[in-house]
């Protein structure tokens, strides 16, 4: 596929005042986080504290250790590279989670039976609204895991994944030149009947309990694949599971389509964000939990 030359894309962003203001705010915020973490680690250096427990702390510690490394052949992260890594981790985790949560609200309004099964599973494991969640509790929520996977299959975060050919090749009689750009259509793969045993056009979380529990490799790639897969996927999935657990402990989502447009569709931003969503949210009470 043809693509816009990189220098044109960079020039456009350089001349976009709104983008530059947003980038400036992001840079100031991220650098504040990095400097605060560097200061904290410096103050605790003499105390022999435990290893860093957060991703940002690990990045800052690794950059500092590399800087102090006596082996000159080992390159350390520059301040710019450290900024890029921290920014990417934050954006990758936040943007994907906010997008998937939007699809969650839309799809739960369309499939109340799925919503009811989530609530029943929470009740069965004693996870009421005042329960303290633990990683072990989240691991027990098998059906919720299936719902998460099905949302990511049915409404993938991005319309496609871009890759560049590293060498000349021929694929199905199509000549590929080194440097050619490809768009791997994620949604097409996720709904291709050749790769799914149960009708892929249906929203059915139960598919991941049985027939489609182990999809064909690379037919299911909500976060991409290989060593170029989304760096924030683990953070995004963890945030997503906690968020929908807390939501389903407290609210019920209904379709408000009679009053507004709740037809779905999507807008391509950084991610594929739902376009027409109109839902009604009710607060639950303990009396509404399954008997």
N, C-alpha and C positions, 0 to 999 in steps of 0.2 A: 504494500500500500504506500501511496505517496505521503510524505510528511513535510511539515514546515521546517525549513532549515533552522538549526539550533540557534544561530546568531540572530535570526529574526525574532524568535521567541524570547530570547534574552533581551533584545532591544525593546520589545513591546513592554516587558515587565519593568525595565529600567525607566521607561517613560510614563508608567502608570502611577500617578501620584497616590491614589488610594491604596494600591498594593504596597508602595514604598512606606507609607505611614503605618500600615498594619505590620509590615516587616520590622520596622523600627520598634514598635511596641513589643512585638514578640522577642526581638533581640534583647531589649532591656530586661524583660521579665526572665528570660532564660539565663542571661548572664548574672542576674541577681541571685537566682537559684544556685548556679555554679559557684559564685563567689562565697555565698553563705555556707555551702557544703565544704569548700576548700578551707574556710576559716574554722569550721567545726572540727574538721579532721586534723587541722594543725594544732588546735587547742587540746585535742585528745590524744595526740601522737605519743606523749610521754606516759599516758595511762595504760597503754597496752590493751586497748579496748578490743571487743570482738570484731570480726570481719564485717565489712559493710553489708547492710541488710536490704538496701534498696538499689534499683538499677542505676539511678543517678549517682549515688554514693560509690557504687562499684566503678562507674566510668571515671569519676573524678580521681578515685584512688589509683586506678590503672594508669591514667595519664600522668599522675605525679610519680608513680613508681617507674614508669618508662623514662620520664625526664631525668630521674636520678640514676638510671641504669648506666653502669660504667662501660658497657659494651656499646661502642659508638656505631656499630653496624645495625643496631636495633632502633628503628625510627619510632619516635613517640608521637602521640596525638598533639597536633598544634591546637592553640585556643580556638581557631576557626573550626577545625575538625571536631573538637569536643562540643562546641556549640551546635554543629550540624547533627551530631549523634543524639544529643539530648533533645533537640527540637523534633527530630524525626520520631523518637520514641514517644514523646508527648502527643504529637499530632496523630501518629498512626494509631495509638491506643484510643484517643478521644474521638476522633472523627468516625472511626469504624463503629464504636459503641453507640454514639448518638444516632447514626444512620440505622443500625440494626434495631435499636429501641423504637424508632419511628415505624419501621416495618412491623415490629411486634405489636404495637398498638393497632395498626391497621388490620393485620391478619387476625388478631384476637377478636376484633369487632365482627369479623366475617365468619369466624369459626368458634362460636361459644362452647361447643363440645370439647374442643382442645383446651380452652381456658378452664373448663370445669375439671378436666383430668389433671391439669397442673395443680389446681387447688386441692384435689383429692389426694394427690401424691404428697403435697406438703403436710396435709392433715394426718396422713398415715404415718409420717415420720415425726409427728409432734412438733412441726415447725410453725408454730403460731406467730402472730405479729410481734410478740415480746420475746421470742426465742433468740438466743445469741448464736449466730451462725459460725460454724467452724468449717475448715476445709473438708473434714470427714463428712459433715452433713451434706455439703454440696455434692460430694462424690456419690452419695446415695440417691440423688435425684436423677434417675435413669431416664424417665419420660421427659423431664425438662431438657435433658441433654439432647434428646431426639428432636424436640421442638426447636431448639437452637440450631441444630444441623439442618433441619428442614427449612427454616426461615432463610438461612444462608444459601441453601440450594435454590429455593423458589424465588428469592429476591436477592441475588448476589450483590455484594457491596459495590462492585464495579462492573461495567458492561463488558469489559475485556481487559486482557493483560498484554502489554506491549513488549515485544522481544526483538532483538536485532541479530541477523545471521552473522556468524563469525567466520564462515567459509562458504565457498560455492557448493551447491548441491542440486540434486534433482529429486523432487518429491511428487509422486504420482504424475510423472511426465511434465511437471511444472518446474521450469528452470529457476533456481534461486541463486542470486548473486550475493557475495559477501557485502554486508552493510545494509541489505534490504531490511525494511521494518515490517513486522508482522503484528496483527492484532488477533489474539486468541480470544474468541467470543465466549466468555464464561457462561453467560445465560444460555446460549445455544447448546453447549455441552451439558449443562445441568438439566436441560429439558429434551435431550436427544434420546428417543426410545431405544436406540441400539445399546445404550449403556445402563439402562434402568429396568429392573424386572417389573416394577409396579408403575403404572401410568405416570410419567414424569410431569404431566400437566396438572395433576391433582396435588393439592396441599395436604400431605398425609404424613405426620411425624412418625407414625407407626412403621413406616417403611424401613426406618433405621433400627427397628427391633428385630426384623426378620429378613425378608428377601434382599433388601438393599443395605443391609448392615455393613457390608464391606464393598463399597462401590468400586467400579473399574478404576485402576490407577490413572490419575490425571483427568478423569471424567468429572471429578468433584474437586474444584479448586477455588473455594471462596476467598482464600488469601494468597492465591498463586501457588507455585510449587518450586521445588529445587532450592538452591542456595540463594535465590532471589525472592523467596517468599516474603510476605509482609512481616516486617520486624516486630510489629505491635500485636500480632495475632493472639499470643498467649495472654497478654494484658487485656486485650479487648474481650476475649472470651470469658476471662475471669470477672471483669467488670460487668459484662452482660448477664452472667449467671446470678451474680449478687443482686443486680438491679431488678431483674424480673422476679427473683424470689421475693424480695421486699415488696415489689408492686403487687404480686399475686397474693401476698399475705394481707393486703390492705384494701385493694380496689377490685372492681369488676368493670370491664370495658364493654360497651355496647355500640352497635352501629347507629349513627345519627343521620343516616342517609336520607330519611324522610324530610329532614330539615336542611340538609346541605349536601354537597357533593362528596361522596365517600367512595369514589370509583377507582382509586389507586392511580396507576401509571407512575412514571418516574421522571425526575429532572436530573440530568447529568451535571453534577458539580465535581468536587473531588471524588465523591462517591455517588452512587445512584440513589438519590433521595426520593421518597414517595411524594407524588405531586398533589393528588386530591385525597385528603384525609379529613374525615369529619366523624369523630367518635364522641360518645358520652361516657363519662367516668363517674362511678358511684363508689362511695366509701363502704367497705364491708363492716360487719360486726361479727362477733364470735358466734352469734346465733345463726349466721348464714353458713357456717362451716358444715361439711357433710356429717350426718349423724352416724 
